[in-house]
Amino acid sequence: MPKTIRNQFDKYLTYEKLLEAHKKARRGKNRKPELIKFNLKQEEYIMWLYMQLKNGTYKHSRYATFYVTEPKLRLIEKSAYIDRIVHRWYVDNFMKEYFIKSFINTSYACLENRGMHKACINVQNTMKHCKRIWNNYYIIKMDIAKYFQNIDKSILYNILQRKIKDKKLLWLTKEILYSNGVEKGLPIGNYTSQCFANIYLNELDQYVKHKLKCKYYYRYMDDMVIMCENKEIAKDILNNITKFLKENLKLTLNSKTRIFKDIQGVNFCGYKINEKRLKIRHTSKCRMKRKLKRYTRQLKEGKITLPEIQRSIAGWLGYVKHADSYKLRKSMFYIEG
């Protein structure tokens, strides 16, 4: 794989590639009004998008904004569907090929064949290994303070520019990157934002792995864990990471960041992990109980259908089934196995 992207924009800009991006972007959303409208004139819309990109006249649409309260209050910026096709085409053909393949193998967020479950299982296996070789050890648990809101776009653009040497692709990169009209922060909800956020913290990953030589380092987006032989080593590593984040990425760790003994276990990706067990965190259980009460009320009022509830719950069940959760699932959903 070449280290830089040169003269690739026109190669991947085809009707077929945009159609492929559309098919991926619409998965699970075909009943949405905007998708119904788009599908009626699919060829016309995609050809129009193709010409906009080819001529360099494409402009990202304005975002629709709304707030969500679970798992915490967040502003969501929803892009128009035509822009979501561009996002998918951009990530799948350029970011995945030239950036994501260079990620360390202990970065797990939004990556194919990785994900939360694999991250947690590998953290647990490493905890067992550390117990065997060190008996007692220390864990560093880190989170970035308001990560998506604090990503510096000028720094991110310079990171991307190191590999992107294609002028047309740089133009589109800027168009997407600055599409929400601010110099700092990525819109939560964009397919590109997940990828950009991963690329941004890949700078830290490379530093921790290759400069600090941390063997037992794991990251899921801005949720990070490091296992260390003793407290002094852990303090030194944490000080170096704090300095690197501030000087190179203009980020700070939040107040939840701490160093503690292995016996306490670690909260990671929504699970409580120790050498023997993988448990669902209490906050996750409470959120689902609140959601079930809300769904029951909305179902009685006719504001939601049973299939919609089932689809929502299915994702959570897929998440909890990997933990020691049989009793929890049985008590909440009467599910066997």
C-alpha positions in Angstrom: 0.0 0.0 0.0 1.5 3.4 -1.0 2.2 5.8 1.8 0.5 8.7 0.1 -2.7 9.2 -1.9 -1.9 10.6 -5.3 -4.2 10.9 -8.4 -6.9 8.6 -6.9 -9.9 10.9 -6.7 -10.9 10.5 -10.4 -10.1 6.8 -10.3 -12.7 6.1 -7.6 -15.2 8.7 -8.7 -17.6 6.5 -10.8 -21.3 6.1 -10.9 -20.8 2.5 -9.7 -18.8 3.5 -6.6 -21.4 6.2 -5.6 -24.2 3.7 -6.1 -22.3 1.2 -3.8 -21.9 4.0 -1.2 -25.7 4.7 -1.5 -26.6 1.0 -0.9 -24.4 1.0 2.2 -25.7 4.3 3.5 -29.3 3.3 3.2 -29.1 0.0 5.1 -31.9 -0.2 7.7 -33.3 3.2 6.6 -35.4 2.4 3.5 -38.6 3.3 5.3 -37.5 6.8 6.1 -39.3 9.5 4.0 -36.0 11.0 2.6 -34.9 7.5 1.4 -38.3 6.8 -0.2 -38.0 10.0 -2.1 -34.4 9.4 -3.1 -35.0 5.8 -4.2 -37.7 7.0 -6.6 -35.1 9.0 -8.6 -32.0 7.1 -7.6 -30.2 7.2 -10.9 -30.9 10.9 -11.4 -29.7 11.9 -7.9 -26.5 9.8 -8.1 -25.6 11.2 -11.6 -26.2 14.7 -10.3 -23.9 14.0 -7.3 -21.3 12.5 -9.7 -21.2 15.7 -11.8 -21.0 17.9 -8.7 -18.0 16.0 -7.4 -16.4 15.8 -10.9 -16.7 19.5 -11.5 -15.6 20.5 -8.0 -19.0 22.3 -7.4 -20.2 20.0 -4.6 -21.2 21.9 -1.4 -22.1 20.1 1.8 -25.7 20.8 2.9 -26.6 22.4 6.3 -27.1 20.1 9.2 -30.4 19.3 11.0 -29.7 19.5 14.8 -31.3 17.9 17.8 -30.4 16.6 21.2 -30.4 13.1 22.7 -30.3 12.4 26.4 -29.0 8.8 26.4 -26.4 7.9 27.5 -25.9 11.6 28.2 -27.1 14.9 26.8 -25.5 15.4 23.4 -26.1 17.6 20.3 -26.5 15.5 17.2 -25.8 17.1 13.8 -27.6 15.1 11.1 -26.4 15.6 7.5 -28.7 15.4 4.5 -28.8 11.9 2.9 -27.0 13.0 -0.3 -24.1 14.1 1.9 -24.1 10.8 3.7 -23.5 9.1 0.4 -20.4 11.3 -0.1 -19.2 10.5 3.5 -19.5 6.7 2.8 -17.7 7.0 -0.6 -15.0 9.1 1.0 -14.3 6.8 4.0 -14.6 3.5 2.2 -12.4 4.4 -0.8 -9.7 6.6 0.8 -9.7 6.5 4.6 -10.0 2.7 5.0 -7.4 2.0 2.3 -4.8 4.6 3.3 -5.3 5.4 7.0 -7.2 2.7 8.8 -4.9 -0.1 7.7 -2.0 1.6 9.5 -3.8 1.6 12.9 -2.4 -0.4 15.8 -4.1 -3.7 16.4 -5.4 -2.7 19.9 -7.6 0.2 18.6 -11.1 -1.1 18.3 -13.7 1.6 17.7 -15.8 1.6 14.4 -13.4 -0.9 12.8 -14.4 -4.0 10.9 -13.8 -7.3 12.8 -13.0 -5.5 16.0 -15.6 -3.6 18.1 -16.5 -3.5 21.8 -16.8 -7.2 22.5 -13.4 -8.0 21.1 -11.8 -5.1 22.9 -13.2 -6.2 26.3 -12.2 -9.9 25.7 -8.7 -8.9 24.9 -8.5 -6.5 27.9 -9.7 -9.3 30.1 -7.2 -11.8 28.6 -4.4 -9.3 29.1 -5.4 -8.8 32.8 -5.2 -12.6 33.3 -1.7 -12.5 31.6 -0.5 -9.6 33.8 -1.8 -11.4 36.9 0.4 -14.4 36.0 3.6 -12.5 35.2 3.3 -9.7 37.9 0.8 -11.0 40.4 -0.2 -7.5 41.5 -0.2 -4.7 38.9 -1.6 -1.2 38.2 -4.1 0.0 35.6 -4.3 3.4 34.0 -7.9 4.3 32.9 -8.2 7.4 30.7 -10.9 9.3 28.9 -10.6 12.5 26.9 -12.6 15.5 28.1 -15.4 16.2 25.6 -13.4 14.5 22.9 -15.5 15.2 19.7 -16.1 18.8 20.7 -12.4 19.5 21.3 -10.8 18.0 18.1 -8.8 20.8 16.5 -9.6 20.8 12.8 -6.4 22.5 11.7 -4.3 19.8 13.5 -6.5 17.1 12.0 -6.2 18.6 8.5 -2.4 18.6 8.8 -2.5 14.9 9.8 -4.6 14.1 6.8 -2.5 16.2 4.5 0.6 14.2 5.3 -0.9 11.3 3.3 -3.3 13.1 1.0 -1.4 14.6 -1.9 -4.4 14.5 -4.3 -5.6 18.1 -4.8 -9.2 17.1 -5.5 -9.3 14.9 -2.4 -7.9 17.7 -0.3 -10.6 20.0 -1.5 -13.3 17.4 -0.6 -11.6 16.8 2.8 -11.9 20.4 3.7 -15.5 20.6 2.4 -16.5 17.7 4.8 -14.2 18.7 7.7 -15.5 22.3 7.9 -19.1 21.5 6.9 -20.5 22.5 10.3 -19.0 25.9 10.1 -16.7 25.8 13.2 -13.0 25.5 13.6 -13.1 23.1 16.5 -15.1 20.0 17.0 -16.6 17.3 14.8 -20.3 16.8 14.3 -21.6 13.8 16.3 -23.6 11.6 13.9 -21.4 11.8 10.8 -19.8 8.6 9.4 -16.7 10.6 8.6 -16.5 12.0 12.2 -16.0 8.5 13.6 -13.2 7.9 11.2 -11.6 11.3 11.6 -11.7 10.9 15.4 -9.9 7.6 15.1 -7.2 9.1 12.9 -6.7 12.0 15.3 -6.0 9.7 18.3 -4.0 7.3 16.1 -1.2 9.9 16.7 -1.4 9.1 20.4 -1.6 5.3 19.7 1.7 5.5 17.7 3.4 7.5 20.5 2.2 5.2 23.3 3.2 2.0 21.4 6.4 3.1 19.8 7.8 5.9 21.9 6.6 4.9 25.4 6.8 1.1 24.5 3.6 0.3 26.3 2.8 -3.3 25.5 -0.6 -3.5 27.2 -2.4 -0.5 25.8 -6.1 -0.6 24.5 -8.3 2.1 23.0 -11.9 2.3 22.0 -12.4 5.8 20.6 -11.4 8.0 23.6 -11.7 5.3 26.2 -8.2 3.9 27.0 -6.7 1.4 29.3 -3.0 0.5 30.1 -1.7 -2.2 32.4 1.6 -1.5 34.1 3.9 -3.4 36.4 3.9 -0.9 39.2 2.6 2.5 40.2 5.7 4.5 39.5 5.8 3.3 35.8 2.1 4.1 35.6 2.6 7.6 36.9 5.4 8.2 34.4 3.4 6.9 31.5 0.3 9.0 32.4 2.4 12.2 32.8 3.9 11.6 29.3 0.5 11.0 27.7 -0.9 14.1 29.4 1.9 16.2 28.0 1.7 14.7 24.5 -2.1 15.3 24.3 -1.7 18.9 25.4 1.2 19.8 23.1 0.4 17.8 20.0 -3.4 17.4 19.9 -4.7 20.2 22.2 -6.6 17.7 24.3 -6.9 17.1 28.0 -7.8 14.0 30.0 -11.0 14.3 32.0 -11.4 14.1 35.8 -12.3 10.3 35.7 -8.7 9.5 34.6 -6.9 7.6 37.4 -4.4 4.9 38.4 -5.5 2.0 40.6 -4.7 -1.5 41.6 -5.8 -4.5 39.4 -8.0 -5.9 42.2 -10.6 -3.2 41.5 -11.2 -4.3 37.9 -11.8 -1.7 35.2 -14.7 -0.1 33.5 -14.2 -0.3 29.8 -16.7 0.0 26.8 -19.7 -0.2 29.2 -18.5 -3.4 30.9 -17.0 -4.0 34.4 -14.0 -6.2 33.7 -11.8 -8.3 36.0 -9.7 -11.4 35.4 -12.7 -13.7 36.1 -15.8 -11.9 35.0 -17.3 -9.6 32.4 -20.3 -7.7 33.9 -22.7 -5.1 32.7 -22.2 -1.8 34.4 -25.0 -0.6 36.7 -25.5 2.6 34.7 -26.2 0.6 31.5 -28.8 -1.5 33.3 -30.6 1.6 34.6 -30.6 3.2 31.1 -32.3 0.2 29.6 -34.9 0.0 32.4 -35.8 3.7 31.8 -36.0 3.0 28.1 -38.3 0.0 28.6 -40.6 2.1 30.7 -40.7 4.8 28.1 -41.4 2.3 25.3 -44.3 0.8 27.3 -45.8 4.2 27.7 -45.3 5.1 24.0 -46.7 1.8 22.8 -49.9 2.4 24.8 -50.1 5.9 23.3 -49.5 4.6 19.8 -46.3 6.6 19.3 -44.2 3.5 18.6 -44.8 0.0 17.2 -43.8 -3.3 18.7 -41.3 -4.1 15.8 -39.6 -0.8 16.4 -39.2 -1.6 20.1 -37.9 -5.1 19.2 -35.3 -3.6 16.8 -34.1 -1.2 19.5 -33.8 -3.9 22.2 -32.1 -6.4 19.9 -28.9 -4.2 19.8 -28.7 -4.0 23.5 -29.3 -7.7 23.9 -26.4 -8.3 21.4 -24.2 -6.1 23.6 -25.1 -7.7 27.0 -25.1 -11.4 25.9 -21.3 -11.3 25.8 -21.2 -10.6 29.6 -22.3 -12.6 32.6 -25.9 -11.5 32.1 -28.2 -14.5 32.0 -30.1 -13.5 35.1 -30.4 -9.9 34.0 -31.8 -10.8 30.6 -34.2 -13.3 32.1 -35.5 -10.8 34.6 -35.9 -8.0 32.1 -37.0 -9.8 28.9 -37.8 -13.4 30.0 -35.1 -14.7 27.5 -33.7 -18.1 27.8 -30.0 -18.9 27.0 
